[in-house]
Every structure is written in C-alpha cells, then in structure tokens.
C-alpha cells in the first residue's frame, strides 16, 4: 500500500526504490506480499510484476477485493458477486499469474454510508466459487466483526483474517484468539496504529520508547515484535517504500522481548 504515490494513488515518487524494496524483501526471505488492484489503482500490482515476475515458487501473493477507486481517489464499494469476480480477474491479469495464494473479501465499515452491500453469504459464495475454479487458493476476509468471521469460517473455510490490531488497538483480540484456535492466519493491518492523522500511534507511546531505548531498537521494531509474540498465527504486513525501512522492519523478528518488556508494553492502553 506504501508503494504507489501519495494517497495510494498514481506512480511512486521513486520508482526504482519501489522496485528495489520488492526485490530486497524476497532476497531477505519474505514470502508473503499483501496487495490490491485498487492500490494505485493498478500501480502496486504492476510494480510487483515488474520487480518479481517470474515469481519464486514459495511466494504467496495475497490480494483483496471489494472496492475500486475513482479518478479523485475515493474508495468505492464493489461487493456485488460480479464485481468480486472482476476484481480477482483484474488481479490475475495485472500480476500475470493463474492463481492467487489467497484473496481477502474486504468488507465495508462505517465509511459505507448508505450503501447496502449484498448479503455476506452471497459474497462468500462467490469467493468459494472462485476458489473452486482454481483462480484463488484460499479465501480470506478483512475488516470483519467476530460474527462475520464465524460466518466466513463456517461457509468459506477461510485461511486468513485481516483486521486492525496493534498495541494501541487491541479490541479485536477475541478474533485473533478465535483464528488461532481454528488454524486461520491473523494479519493485522495498521500494526503500528492508525495511519490517519490524529489517531494513536504505537511509536508515540512512552512505554514503547522506553523499551526501545533499553533494547537499542526503534519503537516501530518493538511494536512489530510485540505483535509477533501474540500468537504463532500472526502474519505481519508493515508497509514501506524504502529499502532501509524494510530492513529495519524485518529485524523485528530477531528482537527478544523479556517478560519485563511485555509487561510494560501490555500496560499501553488501546
């Protein structure tokens, strides 16, 4: 999501750096890339294809459907079954692949306004049909409530849930725990707090900064390391447009948080 231009619209400010980020990620062992056709739109997928095609055999490219962009950059709902199918087909075409490792059905939140999406059951049925046809290997769901996750587990045997979760926003912990019990990957977006101005940020928290200073790490690395310690089914997708920042993010996997550190971090209110 960080690779296109400002507002996730248009070309990257530094195209060569964006391509280098993708290539360096794979060099360092990253085998899960989260994308969407509407990042750009089209830009993120075009960059992935240019940087990495033909793809490594173990690379899981995961996309999402349920929205499109207009010329002004607004995020518009696209949740009708035929729109979900078109979204998957657009991803396959732009990425130049025959099958996506998984596709998340991105549900609408309060931003939907008066828009009335089709029943969740109809949306999931189309996703299952796409899986049965071999266009996607797994179905996921994003921005989902606990009840919607239960429905998706029951009707679509989902492989992943992508919801907001971080040190400063832990309201979704019951869903994380349900996913762990069901063997479903949990993919936290906004892993360092909301990207929107004025919203809490993990890196601004005094406890996080104190732990980072003690460990000789960055606050972002501490926040990401904390997420990895929550459960074995957590998959991180921190975005970046710079190679140096990518390498910093990946270093969080080697950051050892002590019991004292975890206690201090858990005290962060969210």
N, C-alpha and C positions, 0 to 999 in steps of 0.2 A: 504493500500500500504506500510505502515511502518512496518508491522508485519513480513514479510519474512526477509531473510538475506540481506546483502549489495547489492545494485543494484537491489533490488526487486527480488533476486534470492536465492534459497536454503532455508534451515531451519532458523528460527530465532536464534539470538545469545543467547537469554534466552527464551526457550520455555514456562516455567512456567509463566514468566512475561507476555508473549504474551497472554496466555490463561486468565490470571488474568485481563488484560486490557479489553478483550471482556466481561467477566463476570461482572466486575465492571461497565462498560458502561451501561449494561442492568439494573443492580441494581439501577443506578442513573437516570433511565428513558429514556435513549437513545432508540429510536425505529426505527432508520433508519441506516443501515450499508451498506456502499458502498464497493464493492469488485470486483474482476475479476478472472476468472480462470487462466489467464496468470500472476497473481501476484505470483511469486514463481518459475516456474509455479506450480499450484495446492496447494501451501503451504497455502495461505491466506484462501482459502475455507476449506481446511482440518482443520485448526485451528478453524474457525468459527463453523464447525460441532462438533468438539470435545468439544469446550467450551460451546455451547449453545443448541445443539440438545438434546431433542425435544424443538423447539423454542417457545417463548412466542407468544400468539395469535396475539398480536399487533405489532410484529417485522416485519418491512419491509426490506427484504434483496434485494438490488438492485445491479445488476452486469452490465457488459459491454462486448460487442463482437466487433470483427473487427480486432483483432490482435492475434498473437501467438508468442512464444519465441523459439529461437533456443538454442543449447547447450552452446553457448557463451554468451547468454543473450540478443542478438539483438531482437528488436521489429519488427516483420514481419507482413505485411498486410495479413488479412484473411477476405476479404469483399465480396467474391462471395456468392450468396444466400445459397449454400450448406454448406459453411464454417460458416456463421452466425448461421444456424440451428445447426450445430455440436457444436458450441460454447455454445449455450443455453443448449443443451442436456448435455454437459460436466459439466456445472454449476449445473444443477439439480441433476446430479448423484453424484457429489462430495459433495454438500451441503445436500444431502439426503432429497430433497423436491420435491413436484409435480408441484409447480408453483413459479416463482419469482415475487416479487411485481412489478418490472419494470426492463427492460434491455435497456441500452443505446447503440445505434449504434455509435461506436467511429470512426469518420471519419478521413481520413488521412490529415495531413498538409504538409508543405514543406519537412518533413523528408521522404515522399513517393518517392522522386526522380523521376525516370522514370516510376514507377509503375502506371498503369492506372486502377483504380477501375471500377467496373460496374456502370451503371447509378444509381444515387441516388434513382430514382423511383423504380428500381429493388430491391435495398437493403431494402427500406422501405416496399415494397410489401411482402418481406419475413418476416420482423418483424411483419407486420399486420397479416400474416398467422399464425405465432407462437402465437400471441395474440388470434386469433380466435379459435385456437386449445386448448387454455387454458394453454399453457405452460408458458406464461407470462401474468401478469395482465395489464401491461402498457408498452408502447413504449416510449423510450427517445432517445435523440440524443446528441452527445458530440463532442466538437472541431468543431463546426459548425458556418458558416457565417450567417449573417442575412437572406440572400436569402435562404440558406439551411434550416434554422429554419422555414421560411414561408412555404416552400415546405413540411416540416415534419408536421407542424400544419394542412395543408390542406389535405395531403394524409394519415396521420397516426394518427391524433388526439393525438399528443404526450402529455405525462404527465409531462415531465421534460427535461430541457436543462442543460448540464454540460459543462461549458466553463470557461476559465481563467478569473478571476476578483478579484481585490483587490485594496487597497488604491493606490498602485503604478502602477496599470494596469487597467484603467477604460475605455478602448476603447470599451468594449462590453456593455456599459450602454444601448444603444438603444435596444439590445436584451433582457436585463433584463427588461426594461420597456415594451417591446412587450409581454414578457412572463407574466408579472403581469397583463396586460390587457386581456390576453387570459386565465387566470387561470391556467397557467403552472408553475410548480416549477422551480426555478432557483438555480442551485447547483454549486457554484463557486469552481473550483479547483485552486490550487496554491493560497489559500486565504490569505497567508502572503507573496506573491510574489513568483517568480520562485524558484524552488528548485535547479536549475542549478547554478554552481559556476559563479561568476562574474555578475550575474543578480541582479537587485534591490530587496531589502528585506524590507518589511514593518517595521520590528523590528529595522532596521538601521536608520530610518528616525528621525531626531531631534524632529520634531513636535509630533511624536508618543511617543517618550521617555519623552518629557515634559508633555504630557497629562497623561501618565502612572505614572510618579512621583507624579503629582498633585493628582491623584486618589488612589495612593497606589496599583496600579495594575502592571502587566507585560506589556511590549509593545505588546506581542502576544495577550493578552486578549483585549487590546484596538483595535488592528486591527480586531479581530473577532467580537467584539461588534459593531464596525463601520459597518461591513458587515450586521449584523442583523438589523441595523437601516435603511438600504437602502430600504427595501421592505418586506412586510409580506410573500412574496412567496420565500424568500431566505432560503435555507437549507444548513447548514454548514457541511463540511466533513473534518475537520482538522485531519490529521493522527498522530498517536503516537504509540510508542512501550512501554511506561511506564505508570503505573497507576497514579503516581503523576502528570505527564504531562497531562494525560486525565482529571483529576480532575481540574487542572488549566484551561484547555480549556473550560470545561463545566461552569466554574464560570463566563465566559464572558456574559452569558445570564442575569446575575444579575447586570452587570456593567452599571451604569447610566451615559450616556454621555450628558453633558449640551449643550445648543446652542453654548456656547463659545468653548467647546471642539470640536464640529462638525465643526465649522468654521475653527478652527486651523487645523483640520485634512484634511478638504477639500482642504486646500492650498497645500497639498503634491502633487507634480507633478508626473504624471504617464504616 
